[in-house]
Amino acid sequence: MRFKHLGRHSTGLAMALGSVRTHKGWRVGEYPDLAQLGTLAASSGFSLIQLLPLNDSGGQSSPYFALSAHALHPLYIRVRDLPEAAGAPDAVRQLDDFAKAARAGERFPYHEALAVKISALRAVYDASAEEAQAGSSLETFIKDNDWVRPYAVYKRLKALNAERSWREWDDYRDPAPGDIERLWGDPALRREHYFHVWCQSAAWSQLGKAAAELESLGIDLMADLPILMNEDSADVWADRTLFRLDLRAGSPPDAGSPQGQNWGFPVYNREERSDTVAEFWKTRIRLTDRYASCYRLDHVLGFFRLWALPEREHSGVLGRFLPGSTITEAELGAAGFSPERVRWLSLPHISSAELHDAANDLPDASGAALAVTTRALERIGSEELFLFRKGITGERDIDALGLDERMATWLKRRWSDRTLVAVDTGGYVPAWDYRASSAWSSLSDQERGVLEALLSRKRADDERLWLEGGRSFLAMLKAESGMLPCAEDLGSIPPGVPETLADLGVLGLRLPRWTRIWHQEGQPFLPLSDYPRLSVCTPSVHDTSTLRGWWELEDGREALAGAYCPDLQPVPRLMDAGTELRVLKTLARAASLLYVIQMQDLLDLSDRYRSDDPSADRINVPGAVAEFNWTWRMGPQVEDLVSDTGWLDALRSIAAARPD
């Protein structure tokens, strides 16, 4: 679908589909609820709805841990709207009973809701399985969606294995060529495979109908495409060559995460399977084009370069950028570094004195030191100097040694103490913070200068490679549809990336609280008129606090108010509805093409709808594994909001504040 409002500044609302509440809805938002949400947007003067990913994520509440890049989540299917539902009235009644048990203001119970929904879907399917399997509609769906066969086989095997990851299966852990098609073609398994196909056909049908209603209302729909795939997914299981399972994606250390981040996702095998990876992404774009007119590319920097970590690492410290060049032994030798010197730079050397100092104040210091030398280290000849044993290849191996917790922590810190990091393809890359390594401090000024020059040349080569590769890949995606591409481009941005996105017509992301001129003294906020036209301005996103939560519980409100609302004096510590409306209307003046506001921030414009505690309105707290994440549900129902003229007037005033 083509974006409808490219010629003017647009305003939109953002939320997860599961968070929507409507009069006809269930305990979790469903695909048909999008039509009512579109009516609300249109009544508000808004023209866009942004959703979180709709992928089937199975037992994971996070929509970014998908079981498939292409399959929709069956949790969002409205069972009572299915033609076959009349044959299973008990299943519909079961869903109604579950919905009646909801508590006011609850975060929805994801796992319970999923279990109840799947049970109802199975009951409806079982009541009409023969007719469903014999019908032409499912055969047409299968023909038009090649991905659904391996997905259905994977889903059946996953259920057979108590929903465990494929890495823990006894059979078909590593499917041989032909295994998937043989299982798919087995008549004894047809009924179960077709259940998953039937669910997908129903989900795509309901989403398509809702998208058509949004189209008729003149509302653009923004989809969200996670860049990375969950290891436990049909895509990784079915085509192992598409991914590198020896590496994990993450981010390097920074001020907020001194150990970096390890996201746990395998990286794409773009070096060896570039054509296959490209076709995988073209399929994703074509499928998204069935229901959306624009899309958000999560972590767009990963299309330029991705921070990759060996799979045995926990933290994000010892990674490297892919694609990326390496420094060869020959290059290091030509620069004056002997093999012994290279070993000193690339392997942590631990002295007996360091070891005993680390264990010094433990109750059994000598025993703790002995445990480390026995299990983790090997002596270099007769020296009082040790290297890690060859069987230790990462932090996970250190954790498995059963050492005293403090000694294990110290040992992992020493494990990452390197100037150069050896990579599996041969050669070396610089450690992220190589200048802070013990070996670096031992180099002469001349050695440091030579090595810095070599690293600088490699980095310049890499930056050219990243820009060329990212431009080519994004251009390929953009050419695949008429949708408007948007990008999550937060974080440390390599030189040339913003210009590349702008050249390709890809909108970047701007959060006012973080949009500063960082290189200027005082790091002032960027004037709203200087926001790039090709950008999305948003006061908050799913991984941050809400606008009110940030204002009341974090730092920066005085500086932001001084930059954008200088007459708001004194700056109130609490953000009441009037103050929030004032700030949202001010931010609406950003030159960004799109201005998208989370539903929580919009509900905060009314004392009737706002939560007592703004921290309760977060969608996700990154790094935390809890039932809290991804389960926020709006309090009022959409139809009630549509009839609230006072609240709607506030939203209309925000939309009216956009630049001409």
Secondary structure in CASP SS format (residue, H / E / C, confidence):
PFRMAT SS
TARGET T0000
AUTHOR 0000-0000-0000
METHOD secondary structure of the structure
MODEL  1
M C 1.00
R C 1.00
F C 1.00
K C 1.00
H C 1.00
L C 1.00
G C 1.00
R C 1.00
H C 1.00
S E 1.00
T E 1.00
G E 1.00
L E 1.00
A E 1.00
M E 1.00
A C 1.00
L H 1.00
G H 1.00
S H 1.00
V C 1.00
R C 1.00
T C 1.00
H C 1.00
K C 1.00
G C 1.00
W C 1.00
R C 1.00
V C 1.00
G C 1.00
E C 1.00
Y C 1.00
P C 1.00
D H 1.00
L H 1.00
A H 1.00
Q H 1.00
L H 1.00
G H 1.00
T H 1.00
L H 1.00
A H 1.00
A H 1.00
S H 1.00
S C 1.00
G C 1.00
F C 1.00
S C 1.00
L E 1.00
I E 1.00
Q E 1.00
L E 1.00
L C 1.00
P C 1.00
L C 1.00
N E 1.00
D C 1.00
S C 1.00
G C 1.00
G C 1.00
Q C 1.00
S C 1.00
S C 1.00
P C 1.00
Y C 1.00
F C 1.00
A C 1.00
L C 1.00
S C 1.00
A C 1.00
H C 1.00
A C 1.00
L E 1.00
H C 1.00
P H 1.00
L H 1.00
Y H 1.00
I C 1.00
R C 1.00
V H 1.00
R H 1.00
D H 1.00
L C 1.00
P H 1.00
E H 1.00
A H 1.00
A H 1.00
G H 1.00
A C 1.00
P H 1.00
D H 1.00
A H 1.00
V H 1.00
R H 1.00
Q H 1.00
L H 1.00
D H 1.00
D H 1.00
F H 1.00
A H 1.00
K H 1.00
A C 1.00
A C 1.00
R C 1.00
A C 1.00
G C 1.00
E C 1.00
R C 1.00
F C 1.00
P C 1.00
Y H 1.00
H H 1.00
E H 1.00
A H 1.00
L H 1.00
A H 1.00
V H 1.00
K H 1.00
I H 1.00
S H 1.00
A H 1.00
L H 1.00
R H 1.00
A H 1.00
V H 1.00
Y H 1.00
D H 1.00
A H 1.00
S C 1.00
A H 1.00
E H 1.00
E H 1.00
A H 1.00
Q H 1.00
A H 1.00
G C 1.00
S H 1.00
S H 1.00
L H 1.00
E H 1.00
T H 1.00
F H 1.00
I H 1.00
K H 1.00
D H 1.00
N C 1.00
D C 1.00
W C 1.00
V H 1.00
R H 1.00
P H 1.00
Y H 1.00
A H 1.00
V H 1.00
Y H 1.00
K H 1.00
R H 1.00
L H 1.00
K H 1.00
A H 1.00
L H 1.00
N C 1.00
A C 1.00
E C 1.00
R C 1.00
S C 1.00
W H 1.00
R H 1.00
E H 1.00
W C 1.00
D C 1.00
D C 1.00
Y C 1.00
R C 1.00
D C 1.00
P C 1.00
A C 1.00
P C 1.00
G C 1.00
D H 1.00
I H 1.00
E H 1.00
R H 1.00
L H 1.00
W H 1.00
G C 1.00
D C 1.00
P H 1.00
A H 1.00
L H 1.00
R H 1.00
R H 1.00
E H 1.00
H H 1.00
Y H 1.00
F H 1.00
H H 1.00
V H 1.00
W H 1.00
C H 1.00
Q H 1.00
S H 1.00
A H 1.00
A H 1.00
W H 1.00
S H 1.00
Q H 1.00
L H 1.00
G H 1.00
K H 1.00
A H 1.00
A H 1.00
A H 1.00
E H 1.00
L H 1.00
E H 1.00
S H 1.00
L H 1.00
G C 1.00
I C 1.00
D E 1.00
L E 1.00
M E 1.00
A E 1.00
D E 1.00
L E 1.00
P C 1.00
I C 1.00
L C 1.00
M C 1.00
N C 1.00
E C 1.00
D C 1.00
S C 1.00
A H 1.00
D H 1.00
V H 1.00
W H 1.00
A H 1.00
D C 1.00
R H 1.00
T H 1.00
L H 1.00
F E 1.00
R E 1.00
L C 1.00
D C 1.00
L E 1.00
R E 1.00
A E 1.00
G E 1.00
S E 1.00
P C 1.00
P C 1.00
D C 1.00
A C 1.00
G C 1.00
S C 1.00
P C 1.00
Q C 1.00
G C 1.00
Q E 1.00
N E 1.00
W C 1.00
G C 1.00
F C 1.00
P C 1.00
V E 1.00
Y E 1.00
N C 1.00
R C 1.00
E C 1.00
E C 1.00
R C 1.00
S H 1.00
D H 1.00
T H 1.00
V H 1.00
A H 1.00
E H 1.00
F H 1.00
W H 1.00
K H 1.00
T H 1.00
R H 1.00
I H 1.00
R H 1.00
L H 1.00
T H 1.00
D C 1.00
R C 1.00
Y C 1.00
A C 1.00
S C 1.00
C E 1.00
Y E 1.00
R E 1.00
L E 1.00
D C 1.00
H C 1.00
V H 1.00
L H 1.00
G H 1.00
F H 1.00
F C 1.00
R C 1.00
L E 1.00
W E 1.00
A E 1.00
L E 1.00
P E 1.00
E C 1.00
R C 1.00
E C 1.00
H C 1.00
S C 1.00
G C 1.00
V C 1.00
L C 1.00
G C 1.00
R E 1.00
F E 1.00
L E 1.00
P C 1.00
G C 1.00
S C 1.00
T C 1.00
I E 1.00
T C 1.00
E H 1.00
A H 1.00
E H 1.00
L H 1.00
G H 1.00
A H 1.00
A C 1.00
G C 1.00
F C 1.00
S C 1.00
P H 1.00
E H 1.00
R H 1.00
V H 1.00
R H 1.00
W H 1.00
L H 1.00
S H 1.00
L C 1.00
P C 1.00
H C 1.00
I E 1.00
S E 1.00
S H 1.00
A H 1.00
E H 1.00
L H 1.00
H H 1.00
D H 1.00
A H 1.00
A H 1.00
N C 1.00
D C 1.00
L C 1.00
P C 1.00
D C 1.00
A H 1.00
S H 1.00
G H 1.00
A H 1.00
A H 1.00
L H 1.00
A H 1.00
V H 1.00
T H 1.00
T H 1.00
R H 1.00
A C 1.00
L E 1.00
E E 1.00
R E 1.00
I C 1.00
G C 1.00
S C 1.00
E C 1.00
E C 1.00
L E 1.00
F E 1.00
L E 1.00
F E 1.00
R C 1.00
K C 1.00
G C 1.00
I C 1.00
T C 1.00
G C 1.00
E H 1.00
R H 1.00
D H 1.00
I H 1.00
D H 1.00
A C 1.00
L C 1.00
G C 1.00
L C 1.00
D C 1.00
E H 1.00
R H 1.00
M H 1.00
A H 1.00
T H 1.00
W H 1.00
L H 1.00
K H 1.00
R H 1.00
R H 1.00
W H 1.00
S C 1.00
D C 1.00
R C 1.00
T C 1.00
L E 1.00
V E 1.00
A E 1.00
V C 1.00
D C 1.00
T C 1.00
G C 1.00
G C 1.00
Y E 1.00
V E 1.00
P E 1.00
A C 1.00
W C 1.00
D C 1.00
Y H 1.00
R H 1.00
A H 1.00
S C 1.00
S H 1.00
A H 1.00
W H 1.00
S H 1.00
S C 1.00
L C 1.00
S C 1.00
D H 1.00
Q H 1.00
E H 1.00
R H 1.00
G H 1.00
V H 1.00
L H 1.00
E H 1.00
A H 1.00
L H 1.00
L H 1.00
S H 1.00
R H 1.00
K H 1.00
R H 1.00
A H 1.00
D H 1.00
D H 1.00
E H 1.00
R H 1.00
L H 1.00
W H 1.00
L H 1.00
E H 1.00
G H 1.00
G H 1.00
R H 1.00
S H 1.00
F H 1.00
L H 1.00
A H 1.00
M H 1.00
L H 1.00
K H 1.00
A H 1.00
E C 1.00
S C 1.00
G C 1.00
M C 1.00
L E 1.00
P E 1.00
C E 1.00
A E 1.00
E C 1.00
D C 1.00
L C 1.00
G C 1.00
S C 1.00
I C 1.00
P C 1.00
P C 1.00
G C 1.00
V H 1.00
P H 1.00
E H 1.00
T H 1.00
L H 1.00
A H 1.00
D H 1.00
L H 1.00
G C 1.00
V C 1.00
L E 1.00
G E 1.00
L E 1.00
R E 1.00
L C 1.00
P H 1.00
R H 1.00
W H 1.00
T C 1.00
R E 1.00
I C 1.00
W C 1.00
H C 1.00
Q C 1.00
E C 1.00
G C 1.00
Q C 1.00
P C 1.00
F E 1.00
L C 1.00
P C 1.00
L H 1.00
S H 1.00
D H 1.00
Y C 1.00
P C 1.00
R C 1.00
L C 1.00
S E 1.00
V E 1.00
C E 1.00
T C 1.00
P C 1.00
S C 1.00
V C 1.00
H C 1.00
D C 1.00
T C 1.00
S C 1.00
T C 1.00
L H 1.00
R H 1.00
G H 1.00
W H 1.00
W H 1.00
E H 1.00
L H 1.00
E C 1.00
D C 1.00
G C 1.00
R H 1.00
E H 1.00
A H 1.00
L H 1.00
A H 1.00
G H 1.00
A H 1.00
Y H 1.00
C C 1.00
P C 1.00
D C 1.00
L C 1.00
Q C 1.00
P C 1.00
V C 1.00
P C 1.00
R C 1.00
L C 1.00
M C 1.00
D C 1.00
A H 1.00
G H 1.00
T H 1.00
E H 1.00
L H 1.00
R H 1.00
V H 1.00
L H 1.00
K H 1.00
T H 1.00
L H 1.00
A C 1.00
R C 1.00
A C 1.00
A C 1.00
S C 1.00
L C 1.00
L E 1.00
Y E 1.00
V E 1.00
I E 1.00
Q E 1.00
M H 1.00
Q H 1.00
D H 1.00
L H 1.00
L H 1.00
D C 1.00
L C 1.00
S C 1.00
D C 1.00
R C 1.00
Y C 1.00
R C 1.00
S C 1.00
D C 1.00
D C 1.00
P H 1.00
S H 1.00
A H 1.00
D H 1.00
R C 1.00
I C 1.00
N C 1.00
V C 1.00
P C 1.00
G C 1.00
A C 1.00
V C 1.00
A C 1.00
E C 1.00
F C 1.00
N C 1.00
W C 1.00
T C 1.00
W C 1.00
R C 1.00
M C 1.00
G C 1.00
P C 1.00
Q C 1.00
V H 1.00
E H 1.00
D H 1.00
L H 1.00
V H 1.00
S C 1.00
D C 1.00
T H 1.00
G H 1.00
W H 1.00
L H 1.00
D H 1.00
A H 1.00
L H 1.00
R H 1.00
S H 1.00
I H 1.00
A H 1.00
A H 1.00
A C 1.00
R C 1.00
P C 1.00
D C 1.00
END
